[in-house]
Amino acid sequence: MYFYFGANFSAVMKINGELKGKLDNPLAFEFNDTPFIEVCSLGEEKNINFILDENFLKNGSEKVVITDLKGGYFIYFKKDFSSKGLNVLTQQNFENAIITVYEENGLKVSIETKEDFFIENIFALVKEVKIEKIFFNKELLVVSFLGEESFVSVYSLFPKIENILTVDAFKYEMTDLFITEKRVLDIKKHTVKTSWNFEGDHLKKVQEIATKNKDINLSLVNQKIIPYLFLEDFLVNDNVEEYLDDTLKEKKDLLKDYLGNFLGITPPPPFVERDKIGLIYKKSENNYFVNYISFELSNGKIINLKID
């Protein structure tokens, strides 16, 4: 079986005690047994050691993301977010609340009022933190975490302190709704604006609008790229009719149920036919699987698609 290994921190990997290389770029191996794996950090992160057996592949760990490639696995080692000591990133003292974002054995958010105290762990690589107090139906604190993966968290203060929304976004704005905006790393460089409104005590998604920032002339595109463009547009709820022939256009409302809630796409690994594309689905926390989809095209239009 094929295995691919990667990491978001500097490390080398050993297999049964033998040094195999740095994880700056993914490493690939084929195993027919259950080797002992050592991920040795070249920085301050803790080492990760495990036996690569069925139990590990099924359960993983909080520091390891496992993706079942149906014939192989991609195993990704995550940075250890623990730190040696207290480091306050930012603090805001409002009239009725104090909020602090700090590092101490990981990144944390603490909020204190006269009536309540709240603390939350944040697992992310953060370069900058911004805090604002807004009024949207009630007083809220909004924390923008900016880094390799930017996101926004919204906290209500009363009747108790709680996180009512955390969403991928690099900025937000207020109209008659609360609006977040995220960038998508796809071919058309989409940005997606999501509108939120209160339902009970929590924010519920009202609308999502995708905007492409790069135009593509499909008549000039290699036909092999068209399925990727279709799936990327479909993933952000952009209009996909331009990719479909007339027969499939009539059935486009059925595509959501057929494709399911996939989170992303990936080119096929070497052991899968090259004309297929992987759809990534979440199984559980830090555990994913891939289903492969193939397309049939005619004159630059998709006339059929099939998931294995």
N, C-alpha and C positions, 0 to 999 in steps of 0.2 A: 504494500500500500504506500502511496505517495504522501509525503508530509512537507509542508512549507512553514517556515518559521520567520517571524519578524518581531520588531520591538520599537517602542517610541522613546527609548533611552539607549545610551551607548553601552554595549555589552558584547561579550564573546560567548560562544556556546560550545560545550563539551558533550560528547556522546560516549558513554561508558568510560569516562576519564580521558578521552582523547580530544584534543582541541580541534574544532572543525571550522572555525572562522568567526568573523565579526558579524553582528546583526544589523550593520548599517544599511544593508540591502537584504531582502529575503533570502534565506538559505533553503535549499531543496534536498530531500533525501528520500530513499525508498527503504522501508523497514518491513521485515517479515517476522520480527520478534518484539520484545518489550524492553527497549533500551532504557538506561538511566540517563536522564537529561539534566545538565547543569547549565543555568544561565548566570554567568558571572559578570556582575556590573563593573564597568570601568569608571563609575562615579560614586555617588553616595547612596544609590538605591541598594536595597537588600537583594542578595542572590535568590534565585528561584530554582528549586530542585524537585524532581518528580520522576516516577516511573511511567513511561508512556504506555499505559495499558488501557483496556476497555473502560475500567472504572474512572480513570482520569478523563478520558475523552467524553464520557457521559456527564461527569459532574464538574470538571475543571476547577477553577478557584477564582477568588475575587481579583487576582492580578493577571489572570490569563483569559483571553477571549478565544473561543474555539468555534470554528466554522466547518461544518460537515460538507465537503465538496462532492459527495457521492462517488467514492473511489479514492478519496484522499482527504486530508484535513489541512486547513490553514490555522496555525496556532500563533497567536499574537500576545506578546508580553507587554503589560502596561506599566508605566512609571509608578513607582511607589511614592505616594503623595505625603508620606510622613516627613517631618522636619525635626531638627535637633532641638530647637528652642522656640520661645515665643517671639513672634514678629508681627506687629500690627501693620496691616496694609492700609487701612483707612478706618476712620471713626467719625460718626456724625451724632451730635447731641441736639436733639430736637426738644421742643417744649414738653412733650409727653412721652418721649422715647429716646433711648440711646441704642444705636446700632454700631456694631464693630465687626469688621472682617479681618481675620488674623490667621496666622499659621501657628499651629502647635500640634505636632503629630498629625499633620494634614491641615487642609484649609477649612476654616469654620466661619459661620455667621452666628453672632449672638445678638439678641434684641431684648431690651429690658424696659418695662414700664412699671408704674407703681403697683399694678395688679398682677403682672405676669412676667415670666422669664422664659426665653426660647433659645435653643442652640441647635445648629444643623451642620452636618459635615458636607463638604463640597468636594467631589472627586473630579478635579479638572486642573489643567495647566493654565494659570491666569497671569497675565502681565499687568493688567490695570483693572481697577474696580471703581465704579461710580455709584453714588447713592443719592436718591432724590425722594422727597416726600410729595405725594400728589393727593388730590381728592377726586375720586371716581366712585360715586355712590357713597363712599365712606373714605376715611383716611387710610392711605396705603403707603408702604415703603417699597420703592423699586430699586433693585440692585442690578447693575449691568456688569457682567463679568466679561472682560475682553482678553482674548488670547488666541491660541491655536484653534480652539473651538469656543466661539463667543455665544453667550446665552444671557437671558434676562430672567430674574426671579422677582415675584411680587408677593409681598407679605401684608396680611391684614393685622391690625393691632387690637381690634375689639370685636366681639366680646373676649376673645383670646387671641394670642399671637399664633399665626400659622402661615405656612407657605401655601398660597392659593393658585400659583402658576409658576412653572419653570419651563422655558421654551427656548429652542435654538434661535438666536437673534443677535444682530450686531447693533440694533437701535430700536427705539420705540417712539411713539407719538400719541398725543391725545386729541381726539375730536369728540364726537358724541359717543365714540367707542374707544377702547384701548387697542392700539394697533402695533404689532411687532413686525419687523422686517429682517429677513435672513438672505444671505447670498448662497447660491447653489453652485458647487464646482462641477458644472456640466458643460457641454459643448457650446450651448447658446448663452452661457453665463447668466442664467435666470436669477432674478430676485423675486422673493415671495413675500407678499404682505398678508398678514393674518389679522382679522378683526375679532375682538373678544368683547363679551358683555357678561354681566352678572346673571347667573342662574342660581338662586339660593345664595350660599356664602362663597361660591367659587366662580371663576371665570370660565365661560364656555365659548368654544369657537363658533363664530357666526358666519364668517366668509373668508375665503382664501383666494387671492388673485396673484397669478404668476405673470411676470413681465420678462420677456427675453431682451437681452442687451447686445445680441449679435444676430444679424440676419444671415440666413443660409439659403442659397439658391439650390434647391433639391435637384434640378436638372443637371447641375455640375458636380454633384456628389457621387462618389463611388457607391454602388448599390449595397455593398457590405456595411456601410455606415448608417444607412437608413433605419434598420431595426434599432440601433443604439439611440438615434435621435428620437425615434418614436417612443421608446421606453423612458428616456429622460424627460420628454415632454409629458408623458402620461403620469410619471411619478410626481410632478409638481402641479398636476391638474391643468396643464395648458391644453389648448385645442390640438387634437391629433388627427383631425379629418384629412389634412393635406397628405398624410402618409398612406391613407387607406383607399382601396378601390371602392366603387359604388356599393358592391354587395356588403363589404365589411362596414361601411359607413352606416348602413341600416341596422347593424348589430352592435354598434360601438357602446351602447348602454349596457351590454352584457359583458363587456371586457373587464369591468371592475371585479365582478364576481369570479370571472375565470382566472384572472391574474392574481387575485388576492392582495393581501396587504404586504407586498414586498417593500423593502426598505432601501434597496439599491441594486445596482447591476454590476457584473464583473465579466471580463473576457473569460473564455473557457480555459481551464488548465490543460497541460499537454496531453493528458489521458482522455480528454473529451473532444469530440468532433469539432473542428475549427469553425463551422458555420453556426454553432449554437452559442447562446448567451446565458450567463448565470443570473438568476433572480435570487436575491438574498432575503431570507425571512428570519424573523426572531423566534427562537424556540423558548428561551428563558433568559434570565440575566446572564450576560457574557457567553451565551450559547446560541449559535445561528446555524442555519442550513441553507443549501443552495438547490434550487430546481432549475433545470435547463430548458430553454425554449428555443424552438427553431422557427424560421420564417420562410414563406414562399412569396417571391416578388415577381411582378410582371410589369414591364414598362415603368419601373421606378415606384410602383405602388404595391403595398402589402395586400396579397389576396388570401393569405391563410397564415395562421400561426398555431403552434402546438407545443404544449408543455409535456415533457417526458413523464 
